[in-house]
Amino acid sequence: MSWLSDIFGGGAPIRQALHQGGVIIDLRTPFEFDQGHIPYALNIPVDRIKANIGRIRALNKPIILCCAGGSHCLEAASILREAGITRVFNGGSWQSLLKLTQKT
């Protein structure tokens, strides 16, 4: 995946990851998540990613990250990749990703 996709998200790779059973992880706080989220998304705030590495690894599926604006996705993707989880995608903002999931 290119650095532009990491920054802005990428439609085709994310659609493919969704078709492969990808799991969406919303990195926002529980309060933000409760205000609106993508159906079936897991809520793991960015500051809890390291503590949930084992849980995320056990999913054994592509991981699609989203947050309020996309910046936390870069941080979380880096943490996951350093932990050896390589099928990680930056979905950008949760609203943009929601629109993409509705087209899939």
NULOTI-90966 format. One record per atom (N, C-alpha, C): residue number from 1; residue in three letters; atom name; x, y, z. Coordinates in nm, 2 decimals, decimal comma. Example, Ala and Ser with C-alpha at 12.3 -4.5 7.8 and 13.67 -1.06 7.14 Angstrom:
<sites>
SITE seq type atom x y z
SITE 1 ALA N 1,32 -0,57 0,78
SITE 1 ALA CA 1,23 -0,45 0,78
SITE 1 ALA C 1,32 -0,33 0,78
SITE 2 SER N 1,28 -0,22 0,71
SITE 2 SER CA 1,37 -0,11 0,71
SITE 2 SER C 1,29 0,00 0,79
</sites>
This chain:
<sites>
SITE seq type atom x y z
SITE 1 MET N 0,08 -0,12 0,00
SITE 1 MET CA 0,00 0,00 0,00
SITE 1 MET C 0,09 0,12 0,00
SITE 2 SER N 0,05 0,22 -0,08
SITE 2 SER CA 0,14 0,34 -0,09
SITE 2 SER C 0,12 0,43 0,03
SITE 3 TRP N 0,21 0,53 0,05
SITE 3 TRP CA 0,20 0,62 0,16
SITE 3 TRP C 0,08 0,71 0,14
SITE 4 LEU N 0,04 0,74 0,01
SITE 4 LEU CA -0,08 0,82 -0,01
SITE 4 LEU C -0,20 0,75 0,05
SITE 5 SER N -0,21 0,62 0,02
SITE 5 SER CA -0,32 0,54 0,08
SITE 5 SER C -0,32 0,54 0,23
SITE 6 ASP N -0,20 0,53 0,29
SITE 6 ASP CA -0,19 0,54 0,43
SITE 6 ASP C -0,24 0,67 0,49
SITE 7 ILE N -0,22 0,78 0,42
SITE 7 ILE CA -0,27 0,91 0,46
SITE 7 ILE C -0,41 0,93 0,43
SITE 8 PHE N -0,45 0,90 0,31
SITE 8 PHE CA -0,59 0,93 0,27
SITE 8 PHE C -0,69 0,81 0,26
SITE 9 GLY N -0,64 0,70 0,30
SITE 9 GLY CA -0,72 0,58 0,28
SITE 9 GLY C -0,72 0,54 0,13
SITE 10 GLY N -0,77 0,42 0,11
SITE 10 GLY CA -0,77 0,37 -0,03
SITE 10 GLY C -0,89 0,29 -0,06
SITE 11 GLY N -0,97 0,33 -0,16
SITE 11 GLY CA -1,09 0,26 -0,19
SITE 11 GLY C -1,08 0,12 -0,23
SITE 12 ALA N -1,00 0,09 -0,33
SITE 12 ALA CA -0,99 -0,05 -0,39
SITE 12 ALA C -0,93 -0,15 -0,29
SITE 13 PRO N -0,82 -0,12 -0,22
SITE 13 PRO CA -0,77 -0,21 -0,12
SITE 13 PRO C -0,86 -0,24 -0,01
SITE 14 ILE N -0,93 -0,13 0,03
SITE 14 ILE CA -1,02 -0,15 0,15
SITE 14 ILE C -1,14 -0,23 0,11
SITE 15 ARG N -1,19 -0,21 -0,01
SITE 15 ARG CA -1,30 -0,30 -0,06
SITE 15 ARG C -1,26 -0,44 -0,06
SITE 16 GLN N -1,14 -0,46 -0,11
SITE 16 GLN CA -1,09 -0,60 -0,12
SITE 16 GLN C -1,08 -0,66 0,02
SITE 17 ALA N -1,02 -0,58 0,11
SITE 17 ALA CA -1,01 -0,63 0,25
SITE 17 ALA C -1,15 -0,66 0,31
SITE 18 LEU N -1,25 -0,58 0,28
SITE 18 LEU CA -1,38 -0,61 0,33
SITE 18 LEU C -1,44 -0,74 0,28
SITE 19 HIS N -1,41 -0,76 0,15
SITE 19 HIS CA -1,46 -0,88 0,08
SITE 19 HIS C -1,39 -1,01 0,14
SITE 20 GLN N -1,27 -0,99 0,20
SITE 20 GLN CA -1,19 -1,09 0,26
SITE 20 GLN C -1,22 -1,11 0,41
SITE 21 GLY N -1,33 -1,04 0,45
SITE 21 GLY CA -1,37 -1,06 0,59
SITE 21 GLY C -1,31 -0,96 0,68
SITE 22 GLY N -1,25 -0,85 0,63
SITE 22 GLY CA -1,18 -0,75 0,71
SITE 22 GLY C -1,26 -0,70 0,83
SITE 23 VAL N -1,19 -0,67 0,93
SITE 23 VAL CA -1,25 -0,62 1,06
SITE 23 VAL C -1,22 -0,48 1,07
SITE 24 ILE N -1,33 -0,40 1,09
SITE 24 ILE CA -1,31 -0,25 1,11
SITE 24 ILE C -1,29 -0,22 1,25
SITE 25 ILE N -1,18 -0,15 1,28
SITE 25 ILE CA -1,16 -0,10 1,42
SITE 25 ILE C -1,17 0,05 1,42
SITE 26 ASP N -1,26 0,10 1,50
SITE 26 ASP CA -1,28 0,24 1,52
SITE 26 ASP C -1,20 0,28 1,64
SITE 27 LEU N -1,11 0,38 1,61
SITE 27 LEU CA -1,01 0,42 1,71
SITE 27 LEU C -1,05 0,53 1,80
SITE 28 ARG N -1,17 0,58 1,78
SITE 28 ARG CA -1,22 0,69 1,86
SITE 28 ARG C -1,26 0,65 2,01
SITE 29 THR N -1,28 0,74 2,09
SITE 29 THR CA -1,32 0,71 2,23
SITE 29 THR C -1,46 0,65 2,23
SITE 30 PRO N -1,49 0,57 2,34
SITE 30 PRO CA -1,62 0,51 2,35
SITE 30 PRO C -1,74 0,61 2,34
SITE 31 PHE N -1,72 0,73 2,39
SITE 31 PHE CA -1,82 0,84 2,38
SITE 31 PHE C -1,84 0,87 2,23
SITE 32 GLU N -1,74 0,90 2,16
SITE 32 GLU CA -1,75 0,93 2,02
SITE 32 GLU C -1,81 0,82 1,94
SITE 33 PHE N -1,77 0,70 1,97
SITE 33 PHE CA -1,82 0,58 1,90
SITE 33 PHE C -1,97 0,57 1,93
SITE 34 ASP N -2,02 0,59 2,05
SITE 34 ASP CA -2,16 0,58 2,08
SITE 34 ASP C -2,24 0,69 2,01
SITE 35 GLN N -2,18 0,80 1,96
SITE 35 GLN CA -2,25 0,90 1,89
SITE 35 GLN C -2,28 0,86 1,75
SITE 36 GLY N -2,21 0,76 1,70
SITE 36 GLY CA -2,24 0,71 1,56
SITE 36 GLY C -2,11 0,62 1,52
SITE 37 HIS N -2,14 0,51 1,46
SITE 37 HIS CA -2,03 0,43 1,41
SITE 37 HIS C -2,08 0,33 1,30
SITE 38 ILE N -1,98 0,26 1,24
SITE 38 ILE CA -2,01 0,17 1,14
SITE 38 ILE C -2,06 0,04 1,20
SITE 39 PRO N -2,17 -0,01 1,15
SITE 39 PRO CA -2,22 -0,14 1,21
SITE 39 PRO C -2,11 -0,25 1,21
SITE 40 TYR N -2,11 -0,32 1,32
SITE 40 TYR CA -2,01 -0,43 1,34
SITE 40 TYR C -1,87 -0,39 1,36
SITE 41 ALA N -1,84 -0,26 1,37
SITE 41 ALA CA -1,70 -0,22 1,39
SITE 41 ALA C -1,67 -0,24 1,54
SITE 42 LEU N -1,55 -0,28 1,56
SITE 42 LEU CA -1,50 -0,29 1,70
SITE 42 LEU C -1,45 -0,15 1,75
SITE 43 ASN N -1,47 -0,12 1,87
SITE 43 ASN CA -1,42 0,01 1,92
SITE 43 ASN C -1,30 -0,02 2,01
SITE 44 ILE N -1,19 0,01 1,96
SITE 44 ILE CA -1,06 0,00 2,04
SITE 44 ILE C -0,99 0,14 2,03
SITE 45 PRO N -1,01 0,22 2,13
SITE 45 PRO CA -0,94 0,36 2,12
SITE 45 PRO C -0,79 0,34 2,09
SITE 46 VAL N -0,74 0,44 2,02
SITE 46 VAL CA -0,60 0,44 1,98
SITE 46 VAL C -0,51 0,42 2,10
SITE 47 ASP N -0,54 0,47 2,21
SITE 47 ASP CA -0,45 0,46 2,33
SITE 47 ASP C -0,46 0,32 2,39
SITE 48 ARG N -0,55 0,23 2,34
SITE 48 ARG CA -0,56 0,09 2,39
SITE 48 ARG C -0,51 -0,01 2,28
SITE 49 ILE N -0,46 0,03 2,17
SITE 49 ILE CA -0,42 -0,06 2,06
SITE 49 ILE C -0,31 -0,15 2,11
SITE 50 LYS N -0,21 -0,10 2,18
SITE 50 LYS CA -0,10 -0,19 2,22
SITE 50 LYS C -0,15 -0,29 2,32
SITE 51 ALA N -0,24 -0,26 2,41
SITE 51 ALA CA -0,30 -0,35 2,50
SITE 51 ALA C -0,38 -0,46 2,44
SITE 52 ASN N -0,43 -0,44 2,31
SITE 52 ASN CA -0,52 -0,53 2,24
SITE 52 ASN C -0,45 -0,60 2,12
SITE 53 ILE N -0,32 -0,59 2,12
SITE 53 ILE CA -0,24 -0,66 2,01
SITE 53 ILE C -0,28 -0,80 1,99
SITE 54 GLY N -0,28 -0,88 2,10
SITE 54 GLY CA -0,31 -1,02 2,10
SITE 54 GLY C -0,45 -1,04 2,05
SITE 55 ARG N -0,55 -0,97 2,09
SITE 55 ARG CA -0,69 -0,98 2,05
SITE 55 ARG C -0,70 -0,95 1,90
SITE 56 ILE N -0,63 -0,85 1,85
SITE 56 ILE CA -0,63 -0,81 1,71
SITE 56 ILE C -0,56 -0,92 1,63
SITE 57 ARG N -0,45 -0,97 1,67
SITE 57 ARG CA -0,38 -1,07 1,60
SITE 57 ARG C -0,47 -1,20 1,59
SITE 58 ALA N -0,54 -1,23 1,70
SITE 58 ALA CA -0,62 -1,35 1,70
SITE 58 ALA C -0,74 -1,35 1,60
SITE 59 LEU N -0,77 -1,23 1,56
SITE 59 LEU CA -0,88 -1,21 1,46
SITE 59 LEU C -0,84 -1,28 1,32
SITE 60 ASN N -0,71 -1,27 1,30
SITE 60 ASN CA -0,65 -1,33 1,17
SITE 60 ASN C -0,73 -1,29 1,05
SITE 61 LYS N -0,75 -1,16 1,04
SITE 61 LYS CA -0,83 -1,11 0,93
SITE 61 LYS C -0,76 -0,97 0,89
SITE 62 PRO N -0,79 -0,92 0,77
SITE 62 PRO CA -0,74 -0,79 0,74
SITE 62 PRO C -0,80 -0,69 0,84
SITE 63 ILE N -0,72 -0,59 0,88
SITE 63 ILE CA -0,77 -0,49 0,98
SITE 63 ILE C -0,78 -0,36 0,91
SITE 64 ILE N -0,90 -0,30 0,92
SITE 64 ILE CA -0,93 -0,17 0,86
SITE 64 ILE C -0,95 -0,07 0,97
SITE 65 LEU N -0,87 0,03 0,98
SITE 65 LEU CA -0,87 0,13 1,09
SITE 65 LEU C -0,95 0,25 1,04
SITE 66 CYS N -1,03 0,31 1,14
SITE 66 CYS CA -1,09 0,44 1,11
SITE 66 CYS C -1,09 0,52 1,24
SITE 67 CYS N -1,11 0,65 1,23
SITE 67 CYS CA -1,12 0,74 1,34
SITE 67 CYS C -1,19 0,86 1,30
SITE 68 ALA N -1,18 0,97 1,37
SITE 68 ALA CA -1,25 1,09 1,34
SITE 68 ALA C -1,21 1,15 1,21
SITE 69 GLY N -1,08 1,17 1,19
SITE 69 GLY CA -1,03 1,23 1,07
SITE 69 GLY C -0,92 1,16 1,00
SITE 70 GLY N -0,87 1,05 1,05
SITE 70 GLY CA -0,77 0,97 0,98
SITE 70 GLY C -0,63 0,97 1,04
SITE 71 SER N -0,60 1,07 1,12
SITE 71 SER CA -0,46 1,08 1,18
SITE 71 SER C -0,43 0,97 1,28
SITE 72 HIS N -0,52 0,93 1,36
SITE 72 HIS CA -0,50 0,82 1,45
SITE 72 HIS C -0,47 0,69 1,38
SITE 73 CYS N -0,52 0,68 1,26
SITE 73 CYS CA -0,51 0,55 1,19
SITE 73 CYS C -0,36 0,53 1,16
SITE 74 LEU N -0,29 0,64 1,13
SITE 74 LEU CA -0,14 0,63 1,10
SITE 74 LEU C -0,07 0,57 1,22
SITE 75 GLU N -0,10 0,63 1,33
SITE 75 GLU CA -0,03 0,59 1,46
SITE 75 GLU C -0,06 0,44 1,49
SITE 76 ALA N -0,19 0,40 1,48
SITE 76 ALA CA -0,23 0,27 1,51
SITE 76 ALA C -0,18 0,17 1,41
SITE 77 ALA N -0,18 0,20 1,28
SITE 77 ALA CA -0,12 0,12 1,18
SITE 77 ALA C 0,03 0,09 1,20
SITE 78 SER N 0,10 0,19 1,24
SITE 78 SER CA 0,24 0,17 1,27
SITE 78 SER C 0,26 0,08 1,39
SITE 79 ILE N 0,18 0,09 1,50
SITE 79 ILE CA 0,19 0,00 1,61
SITE 79 ILE C 0,16 -0,14 1,57
SITE 80 LEU N 0,06 -0,16 1,49
SITE 80 LEU CA 0,02 -0,30 1,45
SITE 80 LEU C 0,12 -0,36 1,36
SITE 81 ARG N 0,18 -0,28 1,27
SITE 81 ARG CA 0,28 -0,33 1,18
SITE 81 ARG C 0,41 -0,37 1,25
SITE 82 GLU N 0,44 -0,29 1,35
SITE 82 GLU CA 0,56 -0,32 1,44
SITE 82 GLU C 0,54 -0,45 1,51
SITE 83 ALA N 0,41 -0,48 1,54
SITE 83 ALA CA 0,38 -0,60 1,62
SITE 83 ALA C 0,37 -0,72 1,52
SITE 84 GLY N 0,39 -0,70 1,39
SITE 84 GLY CA 0,39 -0,81 1,30
SITE 84 GLY C 0,25 -0,83 1,23
SITE 85 ILE N 0,16 -0,74 1,25
SITE 85 ILE CA 0,03 -0,75 1,19
SITE 85 ILE C 0,04 -0,67 1,06
SITE 86 THR N 0,04 -0,74 0,95
SITE 86 THR CA 0,08 -0,67 0,82
SITE 86 THR C -0,04 -0,63 0,74
SITE 87 ARG N -0,15 -0,70 0,75
SITE 87 ARG CA -0,27 -0,67 0,67
SITE 87 ARG C -0,35 -0,56 0,74
SITE 88 VAL N -0,30 -0,44 0,74
SITE 88 VAL CA -0,36 -0,32 0,80
SITE 88 VAL C -0,38 -0,21 0,70
SITE 89 PHE N -0,51 -0,16 0,70
SITE 89 PHE CA -0,55 -0,06 0,61
SITE 89 PHE C -0,60 0,07 0,68
SITE 90 ASN N -0,56 0,18 0,63
SITE 90 ASN CA -0,61 0,31 0,68
SITE 90 ASN C -0,74 0,34 0,61
SITE 91 GLY N -0,85 0,33 0,68
SITE 91 GLY CA -0,98 0,36 0,63
SITE 91 GLY C -1,02 0,51 0,64
SITE 92 GLY N -0,93 0,59 0,70
SITE 92 GLY CA -0,96 0,73 0,72
SITE 92 GLY C -1,07 0,76 0,82
SITE 93 SER N -1,15 0,86 0,79
SITE 93 SER CA -1,26 0,90 0,88
SITE 93 SER C -1,37 0,79 0,88
SITE 94 TRP N -1,43 0,78 0,99
SITE 94 TRP CA -1,53 0,67 1,00
SITE 94 TRP C -1,65 0,70 0,90
SITE 95 GLN N -1,68 0,83 0,88
SITE 95 GLN CA -1,79 0,87 0,79
SITE 95 GLN C -1,76 0,83 0,65
SITE 96 SER N -1,64 0,85 0,61
SITE 96 SER CA -1,60 0,82 0,47
SITE 96 SER C -1,60 0,66 0,45
SITE 97 LEU N -1,55 0,60 0,55
SITE 97 LEU CA -1,54 0,45 0,55
SITE 97 LEU C -1,69 0,39 0,55
SITE 98 LEU N -1,77 0,45 0,62
SITE 98 LEU CA -1,92 0,41 0,62
SITE 98 LEU C -1,97 0,42 0,48
SITE 99 LYS N -1,95 0,53 0,41
SITE 99 LYS CA -2,00 0,54 0,28
SITE 99 LYS C -1,94 0,43 0,19
SITE 100 LEU N -1,81 0,41 0,20
SITE 100 LEU CA -1,75 0,30 0,12
SITE 100 LEU C -1,81 0,17 0,15
SITE 101 THR N -1,83 0,14 0,28
SITE 101 THR CA -1,89 0,01 0,31
SITE 101 THR C -2,03 -0,01 0,26
SITE 102 GLN N -2,10 0,10 0,24
SITE 102 GLN CA -2,24 0,09 0,19
SITE 102 GLN C -2,24 0,07 0,04
SITE 103 LYS N -2,13 0,10 -0,03
SITE 103 LYS CA -2,11 0,07 -0,17
SITE 103 LYS C -2,06 -0,06 -0,20
SITE 104 THR N -2,01 -0,13 -0,10
SITE 104 THR CA -1,95 -0,26 -0,12
SITE 104 THR C -2,05 -0,37 -0,13
</sites>
